[in-house]
Amino acid sequence: MKTIEIRGSFRKELGKKDSRQIRKDGNVPCVIYDKEKNLHFYAHENSFLKLVYTHEAHLVKLLIDDQVINAVLHDMQFHPVTDKIIHADFMKIFDNKPVVIDVPVTVTGESAGVKAGGKLIVKRRHLKVRGLAEHLPEDLVVDVTELKIHHSIKVGDLAYDKIELLDPKSTTVVSVATSRVALKTEEEEAAEAAAAAAGAEGAQAPAEGAAEGKEKEKDKEKK
């Protein structure tokens, strides 16, 4: 698995006031979870672009002041309005301790079902795996060559060397549906969206009518 380097500095002070100043300066407050103690640092927001805005999974080499710490991204928080990164959590990696991380799924092969006129549907783009850092793959290859119409590949059908898949075995990763079924699903989604929009408009109309009624009542009282 590829490794991304992120340079940062340890925080001298903690608290909301210090965090606000860090963000104001274009940096992101971060924490590294360690079995001995948690380490707090900050790094420039641009350092996270290749880590966050990508389909790929990465290990992270944190270069903080004079220390080098190997880690994986555990969680990230975004501002609800601007969508800017406001906090990042990392888990320290140990050579003898398994790591849990989401790994992207790569579909390979031309499905027998697709050749017969079906449509390939990828339902899971990432799967959660556990393994030592040195054994983590860049992606999970799923061969769909033998996959027929109305058939699917589930997590329980997959196995990879030296890593464990953590998603439920019954979880569908990829399937092949008839073109008619796939089209019907898309039409149903469009119909549901239209119905939801119509419902919102219908709810707004009575509210507006009630408001107009109240205004008329007030006008009558004034007269």
C-alpha atoms as one frame of an Amber mdcrd trajectory, in Angstrom:
protein
   0.000   0.000   0.000   1.231   3.491  -0.868   2.374   5.885   1.838   1.672
   9.620   2.034   3.862  11.982   4.056   2.297  14.721   6.160   4.449  17.297
   7.927   3.239  19.004  11.082   4.100  20.398  14.489   3.138  19.340  17.987
   0.628  21.576  19.721   1.990  23.536  22.666  -1.480  24.345  23.970  -4.855
  22.605  23.809  -8.380  23.949  23.967 -11.021  25.530  21.738  -9.304  28.909
  21.556  -6.048  27.383  20.331  -7.919  25.151  17.858  -9.724  28.165  16.394
  -6.425  29.968  15.882  -4.907  26.878  14.236  -7.794  26.711  11.764  -7.632
  30.455  11.159  -3.991  30.014  10.088  -5.002  27.391   7.519  -4.033  24.363
   9.605  -5.948  21.348  10.886  -5.883  20.193  14.538  -5.061  16.471  14.728
  -4.623  13.707  17.268  -2.695  10.437  17.113  -4.161   7.631  19.194  -1.379
   5.675  20.864  -1.625   2.853  23.404   0.551   4.865  25.808  -0.735   8.419
  25.290  -2.469  10.500  22.644  -0.357  12.986  20.716  -1.782  16.318  19.541
  -0.402  18.154  16.529  -1.464  20.279  13.569  -0.695  20.274   9.855  -1.582
  22.530   6.946  -4.957  21.742   5.357  -3.347  21.245   1.922  -1.385  18.298
   3.328  -4.577  16.216   3.403  -5.682  16.670  -0.218  -4.048  13.482  -1.550
  -5.221  11.534   1.491  -8.883  12.539   1.516  -9.935  13.385  -2.021  -9.014
  10.063  -3.606 -10.490   6.625  -4.165  -7.246   4.981  -3.018  -6.286   3.918
   0.503  -2.954   4.994   1.984  -0.721   4.551   4.979   0.526   7.826   6.454
   4.025   8.814   7.549   3.658  11.715   9.965   6.749  13.931  10.156   6.081
  15.951  13.290   8.938  18.177  14.408  11.790  15.694  14.935   9.623  12.555
  15.164   8.493  10.078  12.500   5.248   8.240  13.262   3.577   5.679  10.991
  -0.206   5.787  11.134  -3.512   5.334   9.326  -6.346   7.833   9.059  -9.022
   6.896  11.604 -11.588   9.671  11.232 -11.990  13.143   9.776 -14.465  15.922
  10.516 -15.657  18.517   8.011 -17.299  21.909   8.460 -21.049  21.510   7.753
 -21.181  24.622   5.545 -17.752  25.140   3.947 -16.853  21.401   3.875 -13.325
  22.297   5.011 -11.427  19.788   7.150 -11.669  20.860  10.792 -10.159  17.848
  12.599  -8.322  14.606  11.811  -7.739  11.494  13.918  -4.944   9.005  13.269
  -4.140   5.571  14.685  -0.476   4.762  15.277   0.791   1.669  13.489   2.779
  -1.026  15.259   4.722  -3.705  13.384   3.124  -6.534  15.371  -0.406  -5.121
  15.687  -3.125  -5.456  12.992  -4.528  -2.329  11.364  -8.173  -1.767  10.394
  -8.645   0.274   7.216 -11.040   0.657   4.264  -9.546  -0.666   1.023 -11.002
   0.103  -2.429 -12.577  -2.624  -4.559 -11.296  -3.092  -8.125 -13.518  -5.095
 -10.478 -11.757  -7.058 -13.214 -12.898  -9.274 -16.076 -15.894  -9.164 -18.428
 -18.910 -10.743 -16.792 -20.725 -13.605 -18.528 -23.953 -11.930 -17.471 -22.969
  -8.645 -19.097 -22.123 -10.501 -22.316 -25.653 -11.948 -22.173 -27.184  -8.465
 -21.976 -27.169  -7.841 -18.240 -25.862  -4.846 -16.320 -23.027  -4.972 -13.789
 -23.864  -3.261 -10.500 -21.044  -2.494  -8.032 -22.634  -2.047  -4.614 -19.517
  -1.694  -2.459 -16.635   0.525  -3.525 -14.638  -0.134  -0.339 -14.392  -3.001
   2.139 -13.064  -2.890   5.689 -10.045  -5.127   6.254  -7.741  -6.012   9.132
  -4.107  -7.017   8.822  -0.520  -6.028   9.498   0.509  -2.850   7.691   3.064
  -4.704   5.575   0.328  -7.024   4.255  -2.300  -4.415   3.375  -3.060  -4.318
  -0.386  -3.643  -1.167  -2.427  -6.946  -2.616  -3.628  -9.141  -5.717  -3.415
  -9.418  -7.322  -6.845 -12.792  -8.933  -7.568 -12.946 -11.076 -10.739 -16.453
 -11.062 -12.261 -15.673 -13.155 -15.351 -17.921 -16.060 -14.281 -20.685 -13.871
 -12.844 -24.046 -14.566 -14.532 -27.318 -12.628 -14.645 -29.150 -12.609 -11.271
 -25.959 -13.787  -9.547 -23.793 -11.839  -7.120 -20.476 -11.920  -5.291 -20.720
 -11.434  -1.552 -18.058 -10.715   1.044 -18.227 -14.364   2.132 -17.184 -15.410
  -1.388 -13.935 -13.442  -1.192 -10.626 -14.334   0.426  -7.216 -12.673   0.372
  -3.832 -13.698   1.739  -2.841 -12.451   5.195  -5.788 -10.080   5.665  -9.291
 -10.470   7.112 -12.468  -8.947   5.658 -14.575  -7.396   8.421 -17.825  -6.589
   6.579 -20.720  -9.072   7.086 -20.327 -12.145   4.879 -23.819 -11.583   3.456
 -22.910  -8.135   2.110 -23.223  -7.967  -1.682 -20.157  -6.491  -3.363 -21.122
  -6.798  -7.026 -24.042  -8.319  -8.956 -25.448  -8.617 -12.476 -29.058  -7.668
 -13.139 -31.106  -7.744 -16.334 -31.175  -4.434 -18.160 -34.910  -4.226 -17.457
 -34.399  -4.609 -13.693 -31.578  -2.060 -13.677 -33.723   0.387 -15.670 -36.684
  -0.200 -13.353 -34.515   0.581 -10.339 -33.387   3.867 -11.876 -37.005   4.775
 -12.754 -38.137   3.950  -9.199 -35.442   6.199  -7.744 -36.511   9.030 -10.064
 -40.175   8.504  -9.119 -39.342   8.535  -5.402 -37.379  11.770  -5.812 -40.285
  13.366  -7.716 -42.767  12.224  -5.060 -40.599  13.646  -2.282 -40.367  16.981
  -4.104 -44.136  17.033  -4.649 -44.703  16.248  -0.986 -42.472  19.118   0.051
 -44.380  21.499  -2.218 -47.694  20.191  -0.898 -46.570  20.769   2.682 -45.414
  24.281   1.828 -48.744  25.272   0.226 -50.907  24.741   3.362 -48.326  26.577
   5.443 -48.420  29.538   3.075 -52.233  29.397   3.033 -52.347  29.430   6.825
 -50.035  32.438   6.905 -52.250  34.291   4.426 -55.320  33.431   6.513 -53.728
  34.903   9.621 -52.892  38.108   7.743 -56.516  38.436   6.545 -57.801  37.922
  10.103 -55.487  40.677  11.331 -56.763  43.007   8.593 -60.373  42.307   9.628
 -59.590  43.066  13.272 -58.017  46.400  12.291 -61.159  47.347  10.323
